[in-house]
């Protein structure tokens, strides 16, 4: 047994390098089953962030469905999802560069299906009887706001027919097993899909168009998620009408709950194609509810309402698919100590098989910090939630009496959640001697609608209070150094970060990854999907321009008194680069240590290996300069204005 070397927190050597992270991991984004064939999406940083559809045969052989330069990613709503569908071995997918749909037959080269026109497509389903796809189409051909519609697309010549229109947004077209009925979701400004959606059902006439649509569920204050038809043709869906996203079915004009409980069977629809349940038979559902921020896998008997848990080592389960004939459940799984994986489980025996891992990193558990679930006090007598990762490195110990610096992470969205799965960027920090608190602040999902609505009208306040409260809680417990508190986040998490630095004095430094600094500019400049999002988070704009100014860090740089580093993709259409540039220039003029790293070719979130690596290393370098410790790694320096003399 070796003796641990003594080293200051932050300076520990670690095998979890930025090179390892970008070289050894791909992103697993979706999965599909067709008979015994399995398909999934891989985001490959080493190929410039290209998304590849991978097919695994029943014999276990894998192949790429879309060769270079095809990139299977739609830009509907900018966040995409629902990028491909499979039918009889043929894969239909959206290609990122031109946003056209392509068909890829086994062994063939992808061929374009739709015309060269400014349309985008997502969330496809195959209508075999009519030889067409049914999809969400986003029409950008006219100036102004794009038009979202459901369309039928002929598999013979790509001709398109509008099936449903007139609503601001639509999603989730689902065809009944007999092909006679269609279900889908709609919603309108200013709602987001987690605020209120409507579930529609219609029979299809002789031309294949919906006839006399009827609203089954939903409204402006009820969020419906993932409609699905059971094998016997009964419509099921998830609704939060009780305050929790629970499962329901609609039969003969009546809607009934299947398993009422304080758990979330739904997710915020930031992307298309999300799935938390699937049918194994007309009366058995495989599902993955979330309880207090952690996923569970279960089997629901719809006749008795009994939910039997299936024990797995996984804390995160997504993109759940089923094959009722074989009893197979397919999902993307994660755990705190294992890389994400494509997992197939036999519901009859409970036996599971890992079909593919995001990476085989071979990291010893002695370098991996397991998250601890924490619930801590926050403002107004409430509590908030998070996952605490203490520093861990089997080779090092800190000097006696030293406490670790704490990095508080504020997730994006802000309607979303952080998950207790292996995050190598977190482990990159904890294995070097940082403690990390990953916060599910008020407004996060996974804890019911009431918790989610804490952020209504309070973005930039409640989230900031919870991040600051979590840091204070850990410092008061003596787990971290209260003088070395950091905060970082991306997108909406970057906004929370900048608000915390401008409006609170809890943190010594921060890092904003493509974060919002001017809420009004975001309301004026962002894309259609989020163009009214801030109505609920802050207030209607421009009617409440005063609130937007009050909540925008760019107008309150006088409150900033600590170092900040900014990371920004130059092709970001969600948070335009001018927000980071304006903030950087303001802090530079104020004389604060500040750094700005722009990335060519990156959008909202970094996908290229070299840029992910650079951002990881640069942020760590920035912290080392702020707190005055030496890094064990040889990292390319970052120019820090008002700190570097050169």
MARDRENKOL-64790 format. One line per 10 residues: number of its first residue (from 1); for each residue x negated, y negated, z negated of C-alpha. Coordinates in steps of 0.5 Angstrom, whole numbers, plus 500, padded with zeros to 3 digits. Layout:
# MARDRENKOL-64790
NUM> X,Y,Z ~ ...
END
This chain:
# MARDRENKOL-64790
1> 500,500,500 ~ 497,493,502 ~ 497,487,498 ~ 501,481,501 ~ 497,475,503 ~ 498,469,500 ~ 501,463,504 ~ 505,457,504 ~ 512,458,506 ~ 512,456,514
11> 505,458,515 ~ 506,466,515 ~ 504,470,521 ~ 510,474,524 ~ 510,479,530 ~ 517,476,532 ~ 514,471,537 ~ 517,466,542 ~ 514,471,547 ~ 517,477,544
21> 524,474,544 ~ 524,472,551 ~ 521,478,554 ~ 524,483,550 ~ 532,481,550 ~ 537,480,555 ~ 544,477,553 ~ 550,483,553 ~ 556,479,555 ~ 561,483,557
31> 563,491,558 ~ 568,495,563 ~ 570,502,563 ~ 573,505,569 ~ 574,513,568 ~ 567,515,566 ~ 563,509,569 ~ 561,504,565 ~ 559,497,567 ~ 556,491,563
41> 553,484,564 ~ 546,482,562 ~ 544,475,562 ~ 536,476,564 ~ 532,470,561 ~ 526,473,565 ~ 530,472,572 ~ 532,465,571 ~ 538,466,566 ~ 541,470,572
51> 547,474,570 ~ 547,481,573 ~ 552,487,573 ~ 550,493,571 ~ 553,500,573 ~ 552,506,569 ~ 554,513,572 ~ 557,519,568 ~ 550,522,569 ~ 547,516,565
61> 543,513,571 ~ 544,505,572 ~ 543,500,577 ~ 544,493,579 ~ 551,491,582 ~ 549,484,584 ~ 542,484,587 ~ 537,478,587 ~ 539,472,588 ~ 547,474,586
71> 548,471,580 ~ 555,474,577 ~ 558,467,573 ~ 564,463,574 ~ 564,456,572 ~ 572,455,571 ~ 572,451,564 ~ 565,451,565 ~ 564,456,560 ~ 566,462,564
81> 568,469,562 ~ 572,474,566 ~ 566,474,571 ~ 568,481,574 ~ 573,486,575 ~ 572,494,578 ~ 577,498,582 ~ 575,505,585 ~ 568,503,584 ~ 568,497,588
91> 566,491,584 ~ 569,484,585 ~ 565,478,582 ~ 564,470,582 ~ 557,468,584 ~ 555,462,581 ~ 551,458,586 ~ 557,458,591 ~ 563,460,586 ~ 566,464,591
101> 568,471,590 ~ 564,477,593 ~ 566,485,593 ~ 560,490,592 ~ 562,497,594 ~ 557,502,591 ~ 551,502,595 ~ 553,496,599 ~ 551,489,599 ~ 556,484,596
111> 560,481,601 ~ 564,474,601 ~ 572,475,600 ~ 574,468,599 ~ 573,462,603 ~ 567,456,603 ~ 571,451,599 ~ 571,448,592 ~ 575,453,588 ~ 573,457,582
121> 575,464,580 ~ 576,467,573 ~ 579,473,569 ~ 581,477,575 ~ 586,483,575 ~ 587,488,581 ~ 594,489,584 ~ 593,495,588 ~ 600,496,590 ~ 599,489,594
131> 592,490,596 ~ 590,484,592 ~ 587,480,586 ~ 590,476,581 ~ 586,471,578 ~ 585,464,575 ~ 583,459,580 ~ 580,452,579 ~ 581,447,585 ~ 576,442,585
141> 578,440,592 ~ 581,433,591 ~ 578,427,587 ~ 580,427,579 ~ 582,433,575 ~ 581,440,578 ~ 588,444,578 ~ 588,450,575 ~ 593,456,577 ~ 594,463,578
151> 593,466,585 ~ 594,472,589 ~ 588,473,593 ~ 588,478,599 ~ 583,484,599 ~ 584,484,606 ~ 582,477,608 ~ 581,473,602 ~ 588,469,603 ~ 590,466,597
161> 598,465,595 ~ 599,461,589 ~ 603,465,583 ~ 604,460,578 ~ 602,452,577 ~ 605,446,574 ~ 601,447,567 ~ 594,444,565 ~ 591,451,564 ~ 592,458,565
171> 589,465,563 ~ 590,472,562 ~ 594,475,568 ~ 596,482,566 ~ 600,486,571 ~ 604,492,568 ~ 603,499,569 ~ 608,500,574 ~ 606,493,578 ~ 613,490,577
181> 611,485,572 ~ 606,480,570 ~ 604,477,564 ~ 600,470,563 ~ 598,465,558 ~ 599,457,559 ~ 597,451,555 ~ 597,443,556 ~ 593,437,554 ~ 592,435,549
191> 592,443,546 ~ 586,447,546 ~ 588,455,547 ~ 587,456,539 ~ 592,450,538 ~ 598,453,542 ~ 599,457,548 ~ 605,460,551 ~ 606,467,553 ~ 610,468,560
201> 613,474,563 ~ 616,475,570 ~ 618,480,575 ~ 615,480,581 ~ 619,479,587 ~ 618,483,594 ~ 613,478,596 ~ 609,479,590 ~ 611,472,587 ~ 613,471,579
211> 621,471,579 ~ 625,467,573 ~ 619,467,568 ~ 621,467,561 ~ 617,465,555 ~ 616,471,550 ~ 612,467,545 ~ 608,461,543 ~ 609,454,543 ~ 605,447,541
221> 603,450,534 ~ 603,457,536 ~ 596,460,539 ~ 597,467,543 ~ 591,471,545 ~ 590,477,549 ~ 597,479,552 ~ 596,487,554 ~ 601,492,557 ~ 601,499,553
231> 601,505,558 ~ 609,506,557 ~ 610,498,559 ~ 611,495,553 ~ 608,488,552 ~ 603,487,546 ~ 599,480,544 ~ 596,477,538 ~ 599,471,535 ~ 597,466,529
241> 605,465,528 ~ 604,467,520 ~ 597,463,520 ~ 593,469,522 ~ 592,472,529 ~ 595,478,528 ~ 598,484,533 ~ 605,484,536 ~ 609,487,541 ~ 615,485,545
251> 621,490,546 ~ 628,489,549 ~ 628,481,547 ~ 625,482,540 ~ 618,481,538 ~ 615,484,532 ~ 609,485,528 ~ 605,491,528 ~ 600,490,522 ~ 601,484,518
261> 595,482,514 ~ 590,476,512 ~ 585,478,518 ~ 584,475,525 ~ 585,480,531 ~ 584,474,535 ~ 578,469,538 ~ 578,462,540 ~ 578,462,548 ~ 572,459,550
271> 571,464,555 ~ 576,468,559 ~ 576,476,558 ~ 575,476,551 ~ 578,483,548 ~ 579,485,541 ~ 584,491,542 ~ 585,496,547 ~ 590,502,548 ~ 588,509,547
281> 596,512,548 ~ 602,508,547 ~ 602,508,540 ~ 595,508,538 ~ 591,502,539 ~ 583,501,538 ~ 582,494,535 ~ 577,490,531 ~ 580,485,526 ~ 575,480,523
291> 576,480,515 ~ 572,474,512 ~ 567,473,518 ~ 566,480,519 ~ 568,485,524 ~ 571,492,523 ~ 573,497,528 ~ 580,500,526 ~ 585,505,529 ~ 592,502,529
301> 598,507,529 ~ 604,502,532 ~ 609,507,529 ~ 607,507,522 ~ 603,500,522 ~ 597,504,519 ~ 590,501,520 ~ 585,506,519 ~ 578,504,519 ~ 572,507,523
311> 566,507,519 ~ 560,504,524 ~ 554,500,522 ~ 556,494,526 ~ 558,487,523 ~ 560,484,530 ~ 564,488,535 ~ 566,484,542 ~ 569,486,549 ~ 573,492,546
321> 575,496,552 ~ 579,503,552 ~ 580,509,556 ~ 586,512,554 ~ 585,519,557 ~ 579,520,554 ~ 580,517,547 ~ 573,513,549 ~ 572,506,546 ~ 567,501,549
331> 564,495,546 ~ 559,490,545 ~ 556,491,538 ~ 551,488,533 ~ 548,488,526 ~ 544,484,522 ~ 538,489,523 ~ 539,492,530 ~ 539,488,537 ~ 546,488,540
341> 548,494,544 ~ 553,497,549 ~ 556,502,545 ~ 561,508,547 ~ 565,511,541 ~ 570,517,541 ~ 576,516,537 ~ 578,523,536 ~ 571,525,533 ~ 568,518,531
351> 562,520,534 ~ 558,514,538 ~ 553,513,543 ~ 548,507,544 ~ 548,506,552 ~ 544,500,552 ~ 540,496,548 ~ 539,488,549 ~ 532,490,547 ~ 527,495,544
361> 523,491,540 ~ 520,495,535 ~ 520,490,529 ~ 519,493,522 ~ 525,492,518 ~ 519,489,513 ~ 520,483,517 ~ 527,482,518 ~ 532,478,513 ~ 538,481,512
371> 544,476,511 ~ 548,475,504 ~ 555,473,505 ~ 556,466,501 ~ 562,462,499 ~ 560,455,496 ~ 564,449,493 ~ 565,443,498 ~ 569,437,497 ~ 576,436,495
381> 576,443,490 ~ 575,447,496 ~ 570,453,498 ~ 566,454,505 ~ 563,460,508 ~ 556,462,511 ~ 551,467,511 ~ 544,466,507 ~ 538,469,510 ~ 532,469,505
391> 525,469,507 ~ 522,475,509 ~ 515,478,511 ~ 512,484,508 ~ 505,481,509 ~ 506,475,506 ~ 508,472,499 ~ 508,464,497 ~ 504,461,492 ~ 507,462,485
401> 512,456,484 ~ 513,454,491 ~ 520,454,494 ~ 522,455,501 ~ 524,450,506 ~ 531,451,508 ~ 534,450,515 ~ 541,449,515 ~ 545,452,522 ~ 551,448,524
411> 554,453,530 ~ 557,450,536 ~ 564,449,538 ~ 566,446,533 ~ 572,451,534 ~ 568,458,533 ~ 564,462,528 ~ 557,464,526 ~ 556,472,526 ~ 552,476,521
421> 548,480,527 ~ 541,480,529 ~ 539,473,531 ~ 532,473,533 ~ 531,466,533 ~ 533,466,525 ~ 528,472,524 ~ 523,468,528 ~ 524,462,522 ~ 525,467,516
431> 519,471,518 ~ 515,465,518 ~ 517,463,511 ~ 523,459,512 ~ 530,460,509 ~ 536,459,513 ~ 543,458,512 ~ 548,459,517 ~ 554,455,516 ~ 562,457,518
441> 564,450,516 ~ 571,448,515 ~ 574,449,522 ~ 571,455,524 ~ 575,461,526 ~ 575,468,522 ~ 578,465,516 ~ 585,464,518 ~ 589,458,521 ~ 589,454,515
451> 581,454,515 ~ 581,453,522 ~ 585,446,521 ~ 581,443,516 ~ 577,440,522 ~ 584,437,525 ~ 582,429,525 ~ 576,430,521 ~ 570,432,525 ~ 564,429,523
461> 566,429,516 ~ 569,436,514 ~ 563,440,517 ~ 558,435,515 ~ 560,436,508 ~ 560,443,508 ~ 553,444,511 ~ 551,439,506 ~ 554,442,500 ~ 551,449,502
471> 544,446,502 ~ 546,443,495 ~ 549,450,493 ~ 542,454,494 ~ 538,448,492 ~ 541,448,485 ~ 541,455,485 ~ 533,455,485 ~ 533,459,492 ~ 530,453,496
481> 526,447,496 ~ 531,441,495 ~ 526,436,498 ~ 525,440,504 ~ 532,441,507 ~ 533,441,515 ~ 539,442,519 ~ 539,444,526 ~ 545,445,531 ~ 547,446,539
491> 552,442,542 ~ 558,441,537 ~ 553,443,532 ~ 548,438,534 ~ 553,433,533 ~ 554,436,526 ~ 547,435,525 ~ 546,428,527 ~ 552,426,523 ~ 549,429,517
501> 542,425,518 ~ 546,419,520 ~ 551,419,514 ~ 548,423,509 ~ 542,423,505 ~ 541,431,504 ~ 536,433,509 ~ 529,431,511 ~ 529,432,518 ~ 533,435,524
511> 534,438,531 ~ 539,437,536 ~ 540,442,542 ~ 544,438,547 ~ 548,435,541 ~ 553,430,542 ~ 551,423,539 ~ 557,418,542 ~ 564,421,541 ~ 567,416,545
521> 562,418,551 ~ 564,425,550 ~ 571,423,551 ~ 570,419,557 ~ 565,424,561 ~ 566,431,559 ~ 570,436,564 ~ 577,438,564 ~ 578,443,559 ~ 575,439,553
531> 577,432,556 ~ 583,432,550 ~ 579,436,545 ~ 577,430,541 ~ 584,428,540 ~ 585,433,535 ~ 578,433,532 ~ 578,426,531 ~ 584,422,534 ~ 587,420,541
541> 582,416,545 ~ 582,410,547 ~ 587,408,542 ~ 583,410,536 ~ 576,408,539 ~ 575,405,532 ~ 574,412,529 ~ 570,414,535 ~ 565,409,533 ~ 565,410,526
551> 564,418,527 ~ 558,417,533 ~ 551,417,530 ~ 549,413,536 ~ 552,407,533 ~ 549,408,526 ~ 542,409,527 ~ 541,404,521 ~ 543,410,517 ~ 538,415,519
561> 531,415,516 ~ 528,422,517 ~ 525,425,523 ~ 529,428,529 ~ 527,432,535 ~ 532,433,541 ~ 532,438,546 ~ 537,437,553 ~ 538,440,559 ~ 538,435,565
571> 544,439,569 ~ 549,439,563 ~ 556,437,565 ~ 559,438,558 ~ 554,433,554 ~ 551,429,559 ~ 543,428,558 ~ 544,420,557 ~ 547,422,550 ~ 540,425,548
581> 536,419,551 ~ 540,414,548 ~ 539,417,541 ~ 532,418,542 ~ 530,411,545 ~ 534,408,539 ~ 530,412,534 ~ 524,410,537 ~ 525,403,537 ~ 527,404,529
591> 520,407,528 ~ 522,414,526 ~ 518,420,528 ~ 522,422,534 ~ 521,427,540 ~ 525,429,546 ~ 524,435,551 ~ 528,435,557 ~ 529,441,561 ~ 530,441,569
601> 535,446,572 ~ 538,447,565 ~ 545,446,563 ~ 549,447,557 ~ 545,452,553 ~ 538,454,555 ~ 538,461,560 ~ 531,461,563 ~ 525,464,559 ~ 520,459,559
611> 525,454,556 ~ 527,458,551 ~ 520,459,549 ~ 518,452,549 ~ 524,450,545 ~ 523,455,540 ~ 516,453,539 ~ 517,446,539 ~ 522,446,534 ~ 517,450,529
621> 511,445,531 ~ 516,439,529 ~ 517,442,522 ~ 510,443,521 ~ 508,436,522 ~ 514,433,518 ~ 512,438,512 ~ 505,438,513 ~ 503,445,514 ~ 499,449,518
631> 502,454,523 ~ 500,461,524 ~ 501,461,532 ~ 498,457,537 ~ 503,453,539 ~ 503,447,545 ~ 504,441,541 ~ 510,436,542 ~ 509,429,543 ~ 512,425,537
641> 513,418,537 ~ 511,414,531 ~ 507,420,529 ~ 502,421,534 ~ 497,416,535 ~ 495,418,542
END
